[in-house]
Amino acid sequence: MSQQKADYADDTEIDETLDRPADEETVEATVESLEERGFDVVVVDDAEEALDAVTEQIPAGASVMNGHSTTLEEIGFDEFLSEGDHEWESLPDEIWSIDDDAERQAARRESQTADYFLGGINAIAETGELVAADLSGSRIGAYPFAAGNVVIVSGTNKIVPTLSDAFDRLESVAYPLENERAQEAYGVESAIAKQLVYRRETEEGRTTVVLVREQLGY
């Protein structure tokens, strides 16, 4: 059973000033900055529109992989990928059907080169940089180069003024929540072990950021 942010947010202390949906002026400025840095951007009003925007990005026959993302769960993408009416190759279904641990880990590494890799982000600077971190790197490993195309989904609550603020948000919002989730889901603590600063997309049309005017994920 997937967890929602509300399942563990009440047990976690975060800096709530860095987790509020951005106003329209800030969203517009952020979109402009992202586009100047080579990212394609789609802005939608809610989770339902976000799911439509995401699925419209992916052509029939594409191999699709997703990193863990509370935001993807909240918009219904994980369920759609596993059970929905699509014509994609769902790599998570293939991976988690493998019984052998070593074979499954190898398949997870291979999935980084999926035609389309989807995930979330931990912070977006209004100046256009994206910041994310993982314990294993299984999510952010695909973002810089490995995947053919990347689709990143984020609530506007991830938008902060500067790159320095993005690092603060990672430490004071995303990490405490992920650490709580990891302990409840897996019985282990998380860590900011592998960190990505995505300053620019150099391949035209490769990376799309879907911004949702809601408070989603962490």
N, C-alpha and C positions, 0 to 999 in steps of 0.2 A: 504494500500500500504506500503510495507516495505521500510525503509530508508537505504541508503548506506552512508558509511563514508563521501564521498565527499559532501553529502547533507548538512553537518553541520561543517565539518572540517575547512572550510575557515573562520568560525566565531569564532574559538577557538584557543587560544594560548596554545601550548604544547611545551615540550622539545623534539625537533625533533632529538636530538642526541640519544634519547632512543626509536626511532621508525624507525630504519633503518634495512633492511634485513641483517642478519648475513652472514659473509663469510663462505666458506666451512669448513675451519679449525675449526671455532667456532661451526658450526652445528655438526661436527663430535665429538667434545669434549662434547657438550651438550647431544648428543645421548648416549654417553658412560656413562655420569653421571646419566642420567635418568634411563638407564637400570640397573646400579648399585643400584639404589634406588627402583627397583622392577617394574618400568613401562615398558610396551611394547612400542616400538617406530616404526613408519612407516614414512619414509621421501619421499616426492613426489615433483615434479617440479612446479605444477600449480594447480589452482582451479579445473579444470576438473579431473585431477588425484586424487585430494583430495576427490572429491565426490565418485569416484570409490572405493577408499581405505576405506572410511567410510561405504558405503553400503555393501561392502564385509565382514565387521565385523559382520553384523547383520543377524542371521538366520531367515528363514521363521517361522512365528508363534509367534515371539517375540513381547512383548509390548515395545513400543518406546516412549520416552518423550524427549523433548529438552528444555533447558533453553534459554532465549533470548541470541543470539549471532550474532553480525554483521558478524563475520567470517562464520558462518553456512549459513547466508543469501547470502554472497558473493560467496560461492562455490555451491549454489543452493540446499542445503539440505532441507531447510524449504519448498520450493516449491515441491521438490521430495517427502517429507514425506506426504504432503497434497494431491498431485495430481499424484504422480508417480506410476509406475508399480511395486508394491512390495506386499509382503504377510505378512506384519506386522500389528499389532494392533496400530493404530496411536492415542495415548492418547491426544495430543493437539486438534485433531478434536472432540473427545468426550467431552473434558473439555469445549471448547468454544461454544459448542452447548447447554450448560446448561444455562437456563435463571435465575435461582435463585442464588443470590450472595453467600449465605452461602453454598449451595450445590456445587457450582463451586469452592469455596475456599477449601472445604473438598476434592474435587476430585483432586485439584492441590497438596494438601499435600499427598494424596495417590499415586500420580504419581511419587513421589520421589523414590518409590520402584520399578520402571519399570525394566523390564529385561535389557534394554539398555537405558541409559541416556546420551544425547549428549550435548555438550556445548563448550564454548571457555574458555580462560584463559587470565588474564591481564598481566602476566609477567612470564617468565621462566628464572631462574638463570642458568648460564652455569654450576654451581655446582650441578644442578639437582632438585632444589626446584621449585614448582609451586605456584604462588600467584594470588588470585582472591578475589573480593569483590562484594557485592550486597547491594542494599537498603533493600530488603525484605528477601534475603536468598533463594529465590525460585530456583536459579540456583546452588549455591554452596552447598545447603543442601544435595543434592544427592551424591555429590562426595566422601565424606569420608567413608560412610558405606551403606546408604539406598539402592542405586541402585544395581542391580545384576551385571551389567557391566557398565563401564564408557568409553566414547570415547570423548577425548578432541582434538579439532582441533585448530591449531595456525599457523599463519605466522611466519617466522623466525625473523620478526621485533620485536617480543615479547621477544627475547633472550637478556639478559643483563649479565654482568660478575658475579655479586654476588647477594646474597639474599638482601643485603642492597640496591643495585641498583634496584632490583625488587620492593621493597617498593617505591622507588623514582618514578619508572615508573607508578606504580598504582596511585600515587598522581599527577604526572605532565603530564601524557599522557592519561591514561585510564579514570580517573575521569573527567577531563575537557570535554572530548569528550562525555562521557556518560551523563554528566549533561546537555550539550547542546542538545543531542538527546532527553533526557527525557522532557525537556522544550518544544521542538518542537512537540514531539509525544503526550505527556500527559498533558502539561501545568503545570508541577510541577518540582521542582529541585530534583536531585538525591543526594545520600550521600554514603560515605564509611561507612555503618552502620554495616555490618557483613562481616568479613574478614577471609579468609582461607589461611593457609600456608600448602601446601600438600608436606610434606618432604619425604614421603616414601609410597609405596604401599606394603602391607604385604600379600595380597592374590594374588597368582600367576595367571597371565592372566586376572585379573579383569579390569585393567585400561590401555587403549591404548592412546598414544599421537601421533596424526598425524601432523607432521611438514611439512609445505608447504614453498617452496623456493620463496615466494612472500610476498609483504607487504599487509597483510590482517588484518581487524579488528582493535581493539585498546585495 
